[in-house]
Amino acid sequence: MDTMTRTRFRPTTRKVQFVDLRRQHEELAEEINAAIQSVLTSNAFVLGEEVGAFEEEFAEFCGVKHCVGVGSGLDALTLALRALDIGPGDEVILPANTFIATALAVTQVGAMPVLVDHDPETYNLDPRRLTAAITRRTRAIIPVHLYGQPADMDQIRIIAEEHGLTVLEDACQAHGAFYKGRRCGSLGQAAAFSFYPGKNLGACGDGGAVVTNDDEVADHIRRLRNYGSLVKYHHENRGTNSRLDSIQAAVLRVKLRRLDAWNDARRRTADMYRAKLADLPVVPPVTAESRDHVYHLYVIRCAHRDRLLDHLNRHNVSAGIHYPIPIHRQPAYEDNCIVSAPLSCTESLCGELLSLPMHPHMTSDDVEAVVDSIREFYDRLSSRRIEQMVDSVVTGATV
Ligand SMILES: *Cc1c(COP(=O)(O)O)cnc(C)c1O
């Protein structure tokens, strides 16, 4: 009985998923079913009216002139680089701590990724390290709004303008996030979004989009995504096949109407986490001044990361690591990227970062269960430490 009342060893039985799409789709079941049904009735499965309507709505949402729907976030980045005329011989700067797709896009167009370290607090590309990475081959910078927090765009833009560089935002984790009153996606020459199901705005399959104010870039991507053609069987470019399909567009139109409310819910969950984690030896995410955060991921810094992750996963809490191996340590990029200065933050923090469950349908009970389990881990760790110290005093050994 005694141990039952002690919260220290209360077992966590509640299952907390990393992302819970089932709850999201339950909220919208009727609307999504109707949207899919209308595509089935229309028989327009590729591009078509729903895609056009979504493109208009998402461009308006982002506060830009154009949105071009494509097959994935990776394709959005790749086609944007192609349309911005970046290719063999060019260098493109990106943060070292990002999802591999940011680098893949650069190498897919034949250019060379140049990796730059991140800021130790926000985990976003550190503008103070940009100038040293610029050479006469540098053509573009891809800031990633990592985990849902906009990068330091003013500083990045100033340096880009000084050196005549293009800025392509990787906004794949930042749908709806504001930077000084403007949405991510409207802060560079062009921006890439992913609608992978787990993103803040996710389809029921793969999807992506490029948004831009540049008429020519938008036109170019419209051709590239569709065999290099705007008029059937007339091919101006050697394009590809990467089109947003109509069912995904119809689903995205329904979900776009919820995006701001869902991002608010993520922020409330983040507030709950912050309050409950306050007395634990972990560092919650830091939002820089005049920055917004849409918490695509809720990433903490913590000691004994791998053991904590293992503990959580064994106790019904699914947590993750974003990202366990930096790009320059991946076999695919060992000889295919440039690291001009030490990536000390990336190297040291990749062993300490842990992503806790985060999605718009999390309840306070979910948050409680996650934090209880983290508390249990550190309590056990410190009581084991004390036992070891007592043992060593008894046996006369030194700790
Ligand atoms: C998800 C993601 C991508 C790639 O999107 P896909 O749709 O999966 O191709 C690119 N960059 C970042 C930062 C991402 O998180």
The ligand as an ORCA input file, in Angstrom:
! r2SCAN-3c Opt
* xyz 0 1
  C       9.252     16.462    -43.972
  C      10.367     17.334    -44.363
  C      10.805     17.405    -45.694
  C      10.365     16.472    -46.776
  O       9.009     16.348    -46.984
  P       8.432     15.027    -47.701
  O       7.038     15.415    -48.041
  O       8.503     13.928    -46.711
  O       9.258     14.767    -48.912
  C      11.800     18.314    -45.993
  N      12.352     19.099    -45.049
  C      11.962     19.048    -43.760
  C      12.601     19.951    -42.768
  C      10.970     18.151    -43.373
  O      10.616     18.072    -42.089
*
